[in-house]
Amino acid sequence: MAVRAEVYRWDGSAKKAVGSALYESAPRTISFSDSAFHSASFSPTVPVTSMQTYLLFLSFDKDYRSCSAASLKWGAVGDNTDGPGTFVYQNNGGNASRWTTASWKIYGLDLAFIASVSP
């Protein structure tokens, strides 16, 4: 499947992405022949503001028609195990415009990822 990494500002009260993308990677094809956990690295340079909340996610919405049947597995731990933040998602049938117009669902887990933020 082809995925893109995305970064948006987050409106926590409305549970939606806000504005246009602060970062969008080029599409990247991810395909593995085993069921092991594999890492994928993206290197966005995004100016961040103190006390602002951001939404970092991978999506195949913009490349939905080119994806074959997808099966995803994520490493997860209990919500707030590693600090503030939570896993949110949308099942929107490939409609990326819904990122900023429809509320995201809160799942109540944290997924395995590393984000380095510096002032």
All heavy atoms as an XYZ file, in Angstrom:
907
protein
N       0.833     -1.170      0.000
C       0.000      0.000      0.000
C       0.876      1.231      0.000
O       2.009      1.191      0.469
C      -0.946     -0.041      1.197
C      -0.413      0.616      2.449
S      -1.568      0.571      3.795
C      -0.968     -0.850      4.623
N       0.361      2.308     -0.523
C       1.075      3.582     -0.529
C       0.571      4.422      0.636
O      -0.643      4.598      0.788
C       0.840      4.313     -1.838
N       1.481      4.907      1.467
C       1.109      5.746      2.604
C       1.847      7.073      2.521
O       2.886      7.192      1.866
C       1.417      5.076      3.962
C       0.653      3.786      4.129
C       2.897      4.857      4.153
N       1.289      8.062      3.187
C       1.926      9.370      3.346
C       1.918      9.714      4.817
O       0.945      9.440      5.525
C       1.155     10.446      2.589
C       1.108     10.231      1.090
C       0.172     11.241      0.448
N      -0.155     10.842     -0.895
C       0.110     11.561     -1.976
N       0.708     12.732     -1.863
N      -0.219     11.122     -3.168
N       2.987     10.332      5.273
C       3.024     10.877      6.626
C       2.463     12.289      6.562
O       2.748     13.036      5.618
C       4.458     10.900      7.150
N       1.658     12.657      7.546
C       1.000     13.964      7.577
C       1.171     14.587      8.955
O       1.177     13.876      9.965
C      -0.505     13.820      7.298
C      -0.856     13.122      5.999
C      -0.886     14.047      4.800
O      -0.799     15.277      4.969
O      -1.003     13.529      3.670
N       1.282     15.909      8.996
C       1.278     16.664     10.247
C       0.323     17.838     10.081
O       0.425     18.591      9.107
C       2.679     17.194     10.635
C       2.619     18.000     11.931
C       3.685     16.053     10.759
N      -0.612     17.960     11.015
C      -1.593     19.044     11.050
C      -1.657     19.614     12.467
O      -1.287     18.939     13.429
C      -2.997     18.524     10.718
C      -3.284     18.348      9.248
C      -2.792     17.263      8.538
C      -4.065     19.270      8.568
C      -3.062     17.095      7.197
C      -4.344     19.113      7.217
C      -3.838     18.031      6.546
O      -4.110     17.875      5.207
N      -2.176     20.824     12.588
C      -2.565     21.307     13.913
C      -3.817     20.538     14.302
O      -4.558     20.063     13.450
C      -2.842     22.816     13.892
C      -1.565     23.638     13.804
C      -1.786     25.153     13.916
N      -2.788     25.659     12.986
C      -3.983     26.145     13.336
N      -4.339     26.224     14.594
N      -4.825     26.569     12.424
N      -4.087     20.422     15.609
C      -5.194     19.622     16.114
C      -6.116     20.484     16.967
O      -5.664     21.218     17.841
C      -4.648     18.470     16.942
C      -5.656     17.615     17.626
C      -5.897     17.542     18.969
C      -6.533     16.657     17.024
N      -6.877     16.611     19.234
C      -7.283     16.057     18.051
C      -6.764     16.272     15.700
C      -8.243     15.074     17.807
C      -7.723     15.293     15.460
C      -8.448     14.705     16.501
N      -7.397     20.409     16.700
C      -8.406     21.065     17.523
C      -8.994     19.995     18.431
O      -9.872     19.242     18.020
C      -9.493     21.688     16.647
C     -10.595     22.357     17.461
O     -10.697     22.098     18.680
O     -11.355     23.131     16.884
N      -8.489     19.915     19.637
C      -8.905     18.868     20.564
C     -10.372     18.910     20.921
O     -10.998     17.873     21.123
N     -10.965     20.095     20.998
C     -12.371     20.172     21.387
C     -13.287     19.680     20.273
O     -14.301     19.041     20.525
C     -12.747     21.591     21.807
O     -12.541     22.494     20.739
N     -12.950     19.949     19.021
C     -13.757     19.491     17.886
C     -13.274     18.135     17.364
O     -13.916     17.533     16.515
C     -13.721     20.516     16.758
N     -12.119     17.685     17.847
C     -11.520     16.413     17.427
C     -11.294     16.361     15.921
O     -11.619     15.391     15.243
C     -12.373     15.237     17.889
C     -12.532     15.141     19.385
C     -13.362     13.950     19.764
C     -13.619     13.933     21.242
N     -14.980     14.277     21.600
N     -10.714     17.457     15.388
C     -10.448     17.531     13.950
C      -9.065     18.114     13.695
O      -8.536     18.876     14.501
C     -11.471     18.440     13.260
C     -12.870     17.915     13.248
C     -13.772     18.735     12.360
C     -14.283     19.940     13.085
N     -15.340     20.652     12.379
N      -8.515     17.768     12.528
C      -7.321     18.444     12.033
C      -7.731     19.855     11.628
O      -8.877     20.083     11.244
C      -6.748     17.685     10.837
N      -6.787     20.792     11.731
C      -7.098     22.200     11.458
C      -6.213     22.720     10.335
O      -4.998     22.505     10.336
C      -6.868     23.060     12.725
C      -7.116     24.524     12.440
C      -7.748     22.578     13.867
N      -6.836     23.428      9.377
C      -6.080     24.097      8.319
C      -5.513     23.136      7.303
O      -6.008     22.035      7.100
N      -4.441     23.581      6.669
C      -3.783     22.737      5.674
C      -2.609     22.006      6.326
O      -2.192     22.332      7.433
C      -3.315     23.575      4.486
O      -2.484     24.619      4.929
N      -2.071     21.045      5.621
C      -0.969     20.225      6.153
C       0.246     21.090      6.454
O       0.640     21.927      5.646
C      -0.603     19.136      5.161
N       0.843     20.859      7.612
C       2.134     21.463      7.939
C       3.251     20.642      7.304
O       4.342     21.140      7.065
C       2.321     21.522      9.455
C       1.259     22.310     10.219
C       1.456     22.157     11.717
C       1.286     23.774      9.816
N       2.947     19.375      7.044
C       3.891     18.471      6.377
C       3.093     17.364      5.709
O       2.123     16.857      6.270
C       4.859     17.851      7.381
C       5.720     16.748      6.795
C       6.843     17.052      6.044
C       5.394     15.411      6.984
C       7.627     16.038      5.497
C       6.171     14.397      6.437
C       7.288     14.720      5.702
O       8.061     13.733      5.156
N       3.509     17.017      4.498
C       2.982     15.845      3.811
C       4.131     15.209      3.057
O       4.780     15.868      2.241
C       1.877     16.225      2.833
C       1.377     15.023      2.032
C       0.316     15.403      1.016
O      -0.750     15.865      1.447
O       0.591     15.249     -0.190
N       4.393     13.960      3.336
C       5.462     13.268      2.623
C       4.979     12.871      1.235
O       3.782     12.881      0.941
C       5.889     12.013      3.392
O       4.897     11.003      3.294
N       5.918     12.503      0.411
C       5.573     11.873     -0.863
C       4.998     10.495     -0.547
O       5.277      9.928      0.517
C       6.829     11.739     -1.720
N       4.198      9.917     -1.440
C       3.692      8.572     -1.182
C       4.843      7.578     -1.105
O       5.816      7.686     -1.853
C       2.790      8.269     -2.375
C       2.933      9.383     -3.325
C       3.740     10.463     -2.702
N       4.727      6.672     -0.168
C       5.751      5.643      0.021
C       5.076      4.281      0.031
O       4.132      4.062      0.791
C       6.487      5.856      1.333
C       7.577      4.815      1.547
C       8.294      4.954      2.854
N       8.921      6.255      2.957
C       9.531      6.670      4.054
N       9.579      5.906      5.131
N      10.088      7.866      4.094
N       5.549      3.372     -0.800
C       4.981      2.035     -0.844
C       5.555      1.210      0.305
O       6.770      1.146      0.489
C       5.288      1.346     -2.179
O       4.713      2.132     -3.224
C       4.712     -0.058     -2.217
N       4.648      0.611      1.058
C       5.044     -0.266      2.161
C       4.487     -1.652      1.854
O       3.291     -1.816      1.630
C       4.508      0.248      3.506
C       5.169      1.592      3.825
C       4.753     -0.766      4.613
C       4.712      2.220      5.116
N       5.378     -2.632      1.800
C       4.983     -3.993      1.490
C       5.980     -4.949      2.137
O       7.188     -4.842      1.878
C       4.964     -4.202     -0.024
O       4.637     -5.535     -0.323
N       5.499     -5.842      2.972
C       6.348     -6.838      3.619
C       5.709     -8.207      3.446
O       4.481     -8.339      3.446
C       6.516     -6.532      5.110
C       7.177     -5.201      5.368
C       6.431     -4.110      5.768
C       8.538     -5.046      5.180
C       7.031     -2.879      5.997
C       9.154     -3.826      5.392
C       8.396     -2.738      5.802
N       6.528     -9.223      3.305
C       6.008    -10.568      3.081
C       5.889    -11.372      4.369
O       5.546    -12.544      4.331
C       6.904    -11.315      2.085
O       8.224    -11.395      2.608
N       6.177    -10.739      5.516
C       6.056    -11.442      6.789
C       5.159    -10.644      7.736
O       4.698     -9.563      7.401
C       7.437    -11.674      7.412
C       8.185    -10.374      7.680
O       7.551     -9.345      7.979
O       9.430    -10.376      7.601
N       4.893    -11.197      8.901
C       4.012    -10.525      9.853
C       4.785     -9.843     10.987
O       4.200     -9.462     11.989
C       3.012    -11.531     10.438
O       3.717    -12.548     11.130
N       6.090     -9.682     10.816
C       6.915     -9.041     11.841
C       6.676     -7.530     11.858
O       6.212     -6.948     10.875
C       8.396     -9.324     11.575
N       7.016     -6.893     12.979
C       6.921     -5.443     13.096
C       8.076     -4.815     12.324
O       9.215     -5.216     12.467
C       6.982     -5.027     14.568
C       6.873     -3.545     14.773
C       5.647     -2.913     14.722
C       8.004     -2.780     15.009
C       5.540     -1.544     14.910
C       7.912     -1.410     15.190
C       6.672     -0.798     15.135
N       7.778     -3.846     11.466
C       8.782     -3.130     10.700
C       8.638     -1.646     10.977
O       7.529     -1.149     11.135
C       8.609     -3.374      9.193
C       8.793     -4.793      8.799
N      10.018     -5.318      8.461
C       7.916     -5.810      8.707
C       9.878     -6.588      8.165
N       8.610     -6.917      8.312
N       9.744     -0.941     11.004
C       9.663      0.505     11.212
C       9.687      1.229      9.870
O      10.197      0.715      8.880
C      10.807      0.987     12.096
O      12.041      0.814     11.437
N       9.100      2.409      9.876
C       9.131      3.298      8.712
C       9.498      4.670      9.248
O       8.912      5.141     10.216
C       7.786      3.322      8.016
N      10.487      5.308      8.647
C      10.952      6.605      9.146
C      10.584      7.715      8.164
O      10.707      7.562      6.952
C      12.471      6.598      9.319
O      12.847      5.658     10.293
N      10.133      8.818      8.725
C       9.848     10.035      7.969
C      10.567     11.160      8.693
O      10.726     11.114      9.907
C       8.338     10.308      7.925
C       7.574      9.230      7.215
C       7.130      8.105      7.898
C       7.301      9.338      5.865
C       6.439      7.104      7.246
C       6.603      8.338      5.203
C       6.165      7.218      5.892
N      11.018     12.157      7.983
C      11.806     13.235      8.588
C      11.226     14.611      8.279
O      11.835     15.417      7.580
C      13.254     13.159      8.106
O      13.828     11.936      8.453
N      10.041     14.896      8.811
C       9.486     16.230      8.562
C      10.215     17.295      9.357
O      10.711     17.042     10.447
C       8.039     16.101      9.037
C       8.083     15.034     10.063
C       9.162     14.076      9.622
N      10.322     18.463      8.793
C      10.794     19.635      9.524
C       9.598     20.572      9.608
O       9.183     21.145      8.594
C      11.965     20.312      8.798
O      13.025     19.356      8.667
C      12.455     21.529      9.569
N       9.028     20.655     10.796
C       7.801     21.418     10.993
C       8.021     22.388     12.142
O       8.386     21.976     13.234
C       6.619     20.481     11.340
C       5.346     21.260     11.605
C       6.413     19.455     10.242
N       7.802     23.678     11.921
C       7.886     24.614     13.044
C       6.725     24.362     14.002
O       5.578     24.242     13.563
C       7.782     25.991     12.383
C       7.146     25.754     11.064
C       7.469     24.341     10.670
N       7.028     24.217     15.279
C       5.989     23.964     16.276
C       5.911     25.122     17.259
O       6.876     25.854     17.455
C       6.226     22.640     17.028
C       6.124     21.459     16.081
C       7.565     22.633     17.737
N       4.743     25.284     17.854
C       4.480     26.347     18.812
C       4.184     25.728     20.164
O       3.405     24.765     20.253
C       3.263     27.188     18.347
O       3.544     27.694     17.042
C       2.990     28.327     19.302
N       4.776     26.275     21.192
C       4.528     25.807     22.550
C       3.038     25.855     22.857
O       2.340     26.796     22.473
C       5.307     26.689     23.525
O       5.041     26.298     24.851
N       2.541     24.851     23.525
C       1.152     24.728     23.971
C       0.168     24.459     22.831
O      -1.020     24.406     23.047
C       0.700     25.953     24.775
C       1.585     26.251     25.978
S       1.803     24.829     27.094
C       0.171     24.699     27.778
N       0.626     24.297     21.623
C      -0.230     23.925     20.496
C      -0.209     22.404     20.378
O       0.825     21.781     20.602
C       0.283     24.551     19.195
C      -0.431     24.110     17.937
C      -1.887     24.517     17.902
O      -2.222     25.668     18.084
N      -2.768     23.553     17.686
N      -1.319     21.803     20.037
C      -1.412     20.362     19.872
C      -1.368     20.033     18.377
O      -1.957     20.738     17.560
C      -2.719     19.834     20.490
O      -2.797     20.264     21.847
C      -2.768     18.322     20.459
N      -0.673     18.934     18.049
C      -0.495     18.535     16.656
C      -0.987     17.113     16.444
O      -0.999     16.299     17.364
C       0.977     18.646     16.257
C       1.466     20.072     16.318
C       2.026     20.589     17.483
C       1.324     20.920     15.218
C       2.447     21.911     17.550
C       1.743     22.237     15.284
C       2.299     22.718     16.451
O       2.701     24.034     16.506
N      -1.354     16.827     15.215
C      -1.800     15.510     14.797
C      -0.768     14.957     13.831
O      -0.525     15.545     12.775
C      -3.174     15.635     14.115
C      -3.789     14.392     13.500
C      -4.096     13.353     14.577
C      -5.073     14.766     12.751
N      -0.124     13.855     14.206
C       0.858     13.176     13.358
C       0.252     11.840     12.964
O      -0.187     11.086     13.840
C       2.151     12.909     14.125
C       3.015     14.086     14.525
C       2.400     14.894     15.630
C       4.373     13.595     14.941
N       0.202     11.543     11.668
C      -0.427     10.290     11.271
C       0.079      9.805      9.919
O       0.657     10.560      9.145
C      -1.956     10.421     11.251
C      -2.520     11.424     10.282
C      -3.030     11.018      9.061
C      -2.571     12.775     10.606
C      -3.577     11.936      8.167
C      -3.122     13.696      9.731
C      -3.622     13.284      8.508
N      -0.143      8.522      9.664
C       0.079      7.909      8.363
C      -1.284      7.646      7.752
O      -2.221      7.270      8.451
C       0.833      6.585      8.486
C       2.258      6.634      8.999
C       2.832      5.228      9.053
C       3.123      7.527      8.124
N      -1.381      7.834      6.441
C      -2.662      7.622      5.782
C      -2.456      7.100      4.364
O      -1.464      7.412      3.718
C      -3.435      8.944      5.709
O      -4.635      8.768      4.991
N      -3.416      6.315      3.897
C      -3.439      5.945      2.489
C      -4.641      6.572      1.789
O      -4.961      6.242      0.653
C      -3.392      4.418      2.275
C      -4.458      3.627      2.955
C      -5.699      3.468      2.380
C      -4.203      3.018      4.175
C      -6.683      2.719      3.000
C      -5.168      2.265      4.802
C      -6.421      2.113      4.211
N      -5.302      7.547      2.436
C      -6.487      8.184      1.850
C      -6.217      8.806      0.483
O      -7.032      8.686     -0.427
C      -7.043      9.265      2.780
C      -7.757      8.683      3.988
O      -8.111      7.492      3.960
O      -7.960      9.427      4.966
N      -5.114      9.506      0.312
C      -4.840     10.199     -0.951
C      -4.411      9.236     -2.064
O      -4.358      9.619     -3.224
C      -3.788     11.282     -0.741
C      -4.325     12.414      0.130
C      -3.324     13.507      0.321
C      -3.938     14.631      1.150
N      -2.982     15.695      1.429
N      -4.099      8.014     -1.702
C      -3.686      6.992     -2.671
C      -4.594      5.765     -2.573
O      -4.218      4.666     -2.948
C      -2.227      6.608     -2.408
C      -1.325      7.820     -2.430
O      -1.085      8.349     -3.527
O      -0.895      8.274     -1.356
N      -5.797      5.976     -2.066
C      -6.749      4.906     -1.740
C      -7.029      3.987     -2.923
O      -7.034      2.780     -2.781
C      -8.042      5.556     -1.247
C      -9.059      4.605     -0.677
C      -8.906      4.102      0.604
C     -10.187      4.242     -1.409
C      -9.843      3.249      1.140
C     -11.135      3.393     -0.872
C     -10.960      2.898      0.404
O     -11.887      2.052      0.946
N      -7.233      4.564     -4.085
C      -7.605      3.751     -5.257
C      -6.465      2.862     -5.747
O      -6.703      1.861     -6.399
C      -8.098      4.645     -6.379
C      -9.339      5.423     -5.973
C     -10.250      5.680     -7.146
N     -11.350      6.568     -6.855
C     -12.405      6.273     -6.121
N     -12.474      5.109     -5.539
N     -13.377      7.141     -5.924
N      -5.232      3.234     -5.414
C      -4.098      2.427     -5.872
C      -3.702      1.338     -4.876
O      -2.821      0.545     -5.163
C      -2.892      3.332     -6.147
O      -2.410      3.901     -4.951
N      -4.362      1.304     -3.725
C      -4.036      0.303     -2.701
C      -4.860     -0.953     -2.901
O      -6.053     -0.886     -3.175
C      -4.300      0.852     -1.306
S      -3.165      2.151     -0.826
N      -4.200     -2.091     -2.747
C      -4.938     -3.346     -2.731
C      -5.377     -3.589     -1.291
O      -5.145     -2.760     -0.421
C      -4.051     -4.484     -3.249
O      -2.904     -4.588     -2.450
N      -5.992     -4.697     -1.023
C      -6.456     -5.002      0.333
C      -5.314     -4.810      1.323
O      -4.209     -5.300      1.118
C      -6.981     -6.428      0.396
N      -5.593     -4.059      2.357
C      -4.548     -3.736      3.330
C      -4.857     -4.369      4.668
O      -6.006     -4.434      5.093
C      -4.444     -2.220      3.490
N      -3.834     -4.831      5.327
C      -3.949     -5.341      6.684
C      -2.857     -4.671      7.491
O      -1.676     -4.766      7.142
C      -3.770     -6.857      6.691
O      -3.780     -7.324      8.018
N      -3.237     -3.962      8.525
C      -2.272     -3.232      9.332
C      -2.247     -3.755     10.752
O      -3.283     -4.107     11.305
C      -2.632     -1.741      9.375
C      -2.709     -1.026      8.041
C      -3.216      0.387      8.243
C      -1.349     -1.007      7.390
N      -1.073     -3.765     11.329
C      -0.913     -4.101     12.738
C      -0.009     -3.037     13.338
O       0.960     -2.619     12.715
C      -0.279     -5.483     12.905
C      -1.149     -6.600     12.417
C      -0.486     -7.929     12.613
C      -1.373     -9.023     12.066
N      -0.774    -10.338     12.203
N      -0.364     -2.583     14.524
C       0.392     -1.526     15.185
C       0.801     -2.003     16.567
O       0.052     -2.717     17.231
C      -0.476     -0.278     15.332
C      -0.958      0.295     14.041
C      -2.100     -0.032     13.374
C      -0.312      1.282     13.248
N      -2.205      0.692     12.226
C      -1.124      1.515     12.120
C       0.875      2.006     13.384
C      -0.789      2.433     11.132
C       1.183      2.918     12.398
C       0.376      3.120     11.296
N       1.974     -1.569     17.024
C       2.354     -1.775     18.409
C       1.583     -0.774     19.260
O       1.487      0.393     18.896
N       0.981     -1.212     20.355
C       0.162     -0.309     21.167
C       0.389     -0.555     22.652
O       0.707     -1.670     23.069
C      -1.313     -0.502     20.837
N       0.221      0.503     23.422
C       0.260      0.431     24.889
C      -0.944      1.208     25.413
O      -1.600      1.940     24.679
C       1.573      1.022     25.463
C       2.775      0.193     25.040
C       1.750      2.475     25.056
N      -1.229      1.068     26.718
C      -2.349      1.781     27.316
C      -2.219      3.284     27.145
O      -1.123      3.835     27.086
N      -3.358      3.955     27.035
C      -3.390      5.397     26.853
C      -2.658      6.099     27.992
O      -2.784      5.731     29.151
C      -4.841      5.873     26.781
C      -4.987      7.187     26.053
O      -4.042      7.595     25.358
O      -6.058      7.796     26.166
N      -1.893      7.114     27.642
C      -1.120      7.926     28.586
C       0.015      7.162     29.276
O       0.529      7.609     30.287
C      -2.029      8.599     29.618
C      -2.940      9.608     28.955
O      -2.524     10.312     28.042
N      -4.183      9.658     29.389
N       0.400      6.007     28.736
C       1.557      5.290     29.266
C       2.817      6.131     29.097
O       3.690      6.135     29.943
C       1.736      3.941     28.538
O       0.578      3.154     28.776
C       2.965      3.205     29.020
N       2.883      6.850     27.999
C       4.090      7.619     27.685
C       3.839      9.123     27.669
O       4.508      9.854     26.982
C       4.667      7.158     26.356
C       3.679      7.305     25.202
O       2.511      7.653     25.451
O       4.080      7.081     24.064
N       2.853      9.592     28.401
C       2.590     11.028     28.459
C       1.298     11.387     27.757
O       0.505     10.516     27.400
N       1.080     12.679     27.558
C      -0.174     13.088     26.925
C      -0.241     12.648     25.467
O       0.770     12.346     24.850
C      -0.148     14.613     27.042
C       1.293     14.959     27.159
C       1.947     13.798     27.860
N      -1.429     12.611     24.945
C      -1.641     12.181     23.566
C      -2.413     10.884     23.547
O      -2.479     10.167     24.535
N      -3.007     10.588     22.414
C      -3.774      9.357     22.261
C      -3.902      9.016     20.782
O      -3.668      9.865     19.919
C      -5.168      9.478     22.912
O      -5.760      8.192     23.005
C      -6.079     10.423     22.142
N      -4.266      7.805     20.493
C      -4.494      7.342     19.138
C      -5.890      7.764     18.688
O      -6.883      7.507     19.365
C      -4.349      5.821     19.081
C      -4.771      5.191     17.788
C      -4.252      5.627     16.585
C      -5.678      4.147     17.771
C      -4.631      5.040     15.380
C      -6.063      3.553     16.579
C      -5.543      4.000     15.389
N      -5.960      8.461     17.550
C      -7.233      8.828     16.941
C      -7.244      8.298     15.516
O      -6.188      8.063     14.926
C      -7.470     10.367     16.945
C      -7.558     10.891     18.374
C      -6.389     11.108     16.174
N      -8.435      8.083     14.968
C      -8.510      7.530     13.618
C      -9.797      7.941     12.933
O     -10.754      8.370     13.574
C      -8.402      6.006     13.640
C      -9.605      5.323     14.269
C     -10.620      4.810     13.465
C      -9.721      5.208     15.638
C     -11.727      4.199     14.023
C     -10.824      4.598     16.208
C     -11.818      4.095     15.395
O     -12.914      3.497     15.961
N      -9.796      7.786     11.611
C     -10.985      7.949     10.783
C     -11.044      6.793      9.796
O     -10.025      6.439      9.200
C     -10.926      9.235      9.956
C     -11.310     10.475     10.647
C     -11.451     11.641      9.660
O     -11.077     11.558      8.497
N     -11.986     12.731     10.158
N     -12.198      6.228      9.625
C     -12.455      5.285      8.528
C     -13.329      6.046      7.545
O     -14.549      6.080      7.676
C     -13.157      4.023      9.034
C     -12.237      3.163      9.866
O     -11.036      3.136      9.630
N     -12.772      2.467     10.845
N     -12.695      6.690      6.573
C     -13.432      7.611      5.712
C     -13.439      7.207      4.236
O     -13.746      8.026      3.380
C     -12.892      9.033      5.881
C     -11.417      9.123      5.590
O     -10.915      8.428      4.717
N     -10.714      9.964      6.310
N     -13.084      5.978      3.942
C     -13.181      5.489      2.563
C     -12.325      6.223      1.553
O     -12.678      6.327      0.394
N     -11.192      6.772      2.014
C     -10.285      7.452      1.101
C     -10.598      8.928      0.897
O     -10.041      9.548      0.002
N     -11.457      9.499      1.718
C     -11.833     10.902      1.579
C     -11.003     11.779      2.517
O     -11.403     12.058      3.654
C     -13.330     11.068      1.868
C     -13.832     12.462      1.593
O     -13.057     13.390      1.377
N     -15.136     12.622      1.621
N      -9.850     12.227      2.055
C      -8.934     13.025      2.877
C      -9.525     14.370      3.292
O      -9.099     14.948      4.288
C      -7.607     13.242      2.146
N     -10.513     14.871      2.579
C     -11.118     16.149      2.964
C     -11.819     16.056      4.319
O     -12.012     17.066      4.997
C     -12.105     16.636      1.900
O     -13.267     15.830      1.889
N     -12.143     14.877      4.752
C     -12.810     14.693      6.048
C     -11.862     14.902      7.228
O     -12.311     15.055      8.353
C     -13.486     13.327      6.111
C     -14.652     13.244      5.103
C     -15.441     11.967      5.208
N     -15.863     11.632      6.548
C     -16.982     12.065      7.140
N     -17.788     12.882      6.505
N     -17.283     11.653      8.356
N     -10.550     14.909      6.982
C      -9.600     15.134      8.083
C      -9.902     16.430      8.820
O      -9.734     16.515     10.023
C      -8.173     15.180      7.570
C      -7.675     13.926      6.918
C      -8.234     12.665      6.965
C      -6.512     13.795      6.114
N      -7.488     11.790      6.241
C      -6.417     12.450      5.705
C      -5.537     14.695      5.698
C      -5.384     11.975      4.911
C      -4.509     14.220      4.898
C      -4.434     12.868      4.515
N     -10.320     17.465      8.079
C     -10.569     18.779      8.676
C     -12.053     19.108      8.796
O     -12.402     20.170      9.306
C      -9.876     19.900      7.872
O     -10.355     19.858      6.522
C      -8.360     19.747      7.895
N     -12.928     18.221      8.336
C     -14.367     18.522      8.386
C     -15.156     17.575      9.266
O     -16.301     17.868      9.602
C     -14.983     18.506      6.969
O     -14.808     17.195      6.399
C     -14.341     19.559      6.075
N     -14.605     16.442      9.626
C     -15.305     15.454     10.456
C     -14.461     15.110     11.674
O     -13.230     15.088     11.608
C     -15.587     14.190      9.648
N     -15.129     14.849     12.776
C     -14.414     14.472     13.999
C     -13.741     13.114     13.829
O     -14.253     12.231     13.150
C     -15.387     14.408     15.182
O     -15.879     15.683     15.476
N     -12.580     12.987     14.466
C     -11.853     11.729     14.497
C     -12.323     10.946     15.714
O     -12.717     11.523     16.720
C     -10.353     11.991     14.603
C      -9.746     12.615     13.377
C     -10.133     13.779     12.766
C      -8.636     12.128     12.640
N      -9.333     14.041     11.687
C      -8.399     13.047     11.584
C      -7.809     11.018     12.765
C      -7.373     12.866     10.671
C      -6.789     10.849     11.849
C      -6.576     11.758     10.815
N     -12.260      9.635     15.646
C     -12.629      8.792     16.780
C     -11.407      8.597     17.690
O     -10.295      8.439     17.205
C     -13.148      7.445     16.295
C     -14.479      7.562     15.585
C     -14.957      6.215     15.125
C     -16.314      6.225     14.491
N     -16.671      7.285     13.631
N     -11.646      8.619     18.979
C     -10.578      8.378     19.959
C     -10.621      6.917     20.358
O     -11.665      6.404     20.750
C     -10.750      9.293     21.178
C     -10.615     10.749     20.743
C      -9.743      8.935     22.269
C     -10.905     11.747     21.836
N      -9.482      6.241     20.239
C      -9.423      4.804     20.486
C      -9.045      4.455     21.916
O      -9.403      3.409     22.411
C      -8.462      4.152     19.492
C      -8.597      2.657     19.417
C      -9.714      2.079     18.840
C      -7.620      1.826     19.933
C      -9.849      0.700     18.760
C      -7.740      0.449     19.855
C      -8.854     -0.108     19.277
O      -8.977     -1.461     19.204
N      -8.291      5.317     22.599
C      -7.920      5.044     23.984
C      -6.664      4.223     24.161
O      -6.464      3.593     25.193
N      -5.791      4.214     23.165
C      -4.486      3.559     23.235
C      -3.445      4.520     22.689
O      -3.776      5.492     22.019
C      -4.449      2.282     22.388
C      -5.253      1.085     22.856
C      -5.213     -0.001     21.788
C      -4.741      0.567     24.181
N      -2.199      4.243     22.967
C      -1.097      4.955     22.336
C      -0.388      3.964     21.411
O      -0.155      2.830     21.787
C      -0.094      5.469     23.381
C      -0.617      6.672     24.152
O      -1.527      7.347     23.649
O      -0.109      6.920     25.249
N      -0.073      4.414     20.206
C       0.635      3.560     19.262
C       2.130      3.768     19.371
O       2.589      4.795     19.853
C       0.175      3.845     17.827
C      -1.279      3.554     17.529
C      -1.555      3.742     16.042
C      -1.661      2.137     17.947
N       2.875      2.813     18.894
C       4.330      2.861     18.961
C       4.876      3.782     17.888
O       4.692      3.540     16.696
C       4.911      1.474     18.803
N       5.471      4.881     18.314
C       6.164      5.769     17.389
C       7.116      6.652     18.183
O       7.016      6.785     19.394
C       5.204      6.620     16.551
C       4.574      7.773     17.279
C       5.116      9.042     17.200
C       3.448      7.582     18.058
C       4.545     10.101     17.865
C       2.871      8.637     18.723
C       3.413      9.894     18.631
N       8.060      7.226     17.485
C       9.007      8.155     18.102
C       8.911      9.461     17.353
O       9.000      9.486     16.129
C      10.448      7.619     18.037
C      10.569      6.315     18.831
C      11.432      8.664     18.560
C      11.907      5.610     18.620
N       8.717     10.540     18.076
C       8.720     11.875     17.473
C       9.712     12.707     18.262
O       9.646     12.795     19.480
C       7.339     12.510     17.535
N      10.664     13.316     17.570
C      11.640     14.180     18.219
C      11.230     15.629     17.982
O      11.062     16.041     16.832
C      13.038     13.948     17.633
O      13.437     12.627     17.866
N      11.052     16.365     19.052
C      10.631     17.761     18.961
C      11.670     18.603     19.683
O      12.050     18.309     20.815
C       9.253     17.960     19.608
C       8.813     19.413     19.515
C       8.218     17.042     18.975
N      12.141     19.642     19.012
C      13.097     20.540     19.664
C      12.644     21.975     19.463
O      12.019     22.284     18.449
C      14.497     20.330     19.111
O      14.525     20.517     17.718
N      12.945     22.855     20.428
C      12.498     24.240     20.328
C      13.205     24.992     19.218
O      14.224     24.643     18.743
C      12.846     24.837     21.678
C      13.785     23.893     22.328
C      13.665     22.584     21.621
